[in-house]
Amino acid sequence: MEPVTISILAPLLIPYAVKTVKGAARTVPCWINAATQIINIFRLPLVSLGLPFALVGYVVGNIAKGTMAPFLFVKEVLCLPLYFFGMA
């Protein structure tokens, strides 16, 4: 595009750019929750660290969090369009 055309259209596009940034900012909680679930997936291998030392409560907690994390991750990713359009 020509610089003149860009300078004429830029003021018209500013409200749409602001709206887009606001929509993207709404998705931040979803991304944080999804990242947390990815980190929780790595709790499953921690089971082998606590079991030899008889840390049964620690092991059971990691098994529960590590097993549920992939499902919660999928839920967060599927809810991402809802956050983006402001329906969640």
Buried (B, 14 or more C-beta within 10 A) or exposed (E): EEEEEEEEEEEEEEEEEEEEEEEEEBBEEBBEBBEEBEEBBEBBEBBEEBEEEEBEEBBEBBBEBBEBBBEBBEEBBEBBEEBBEEEE
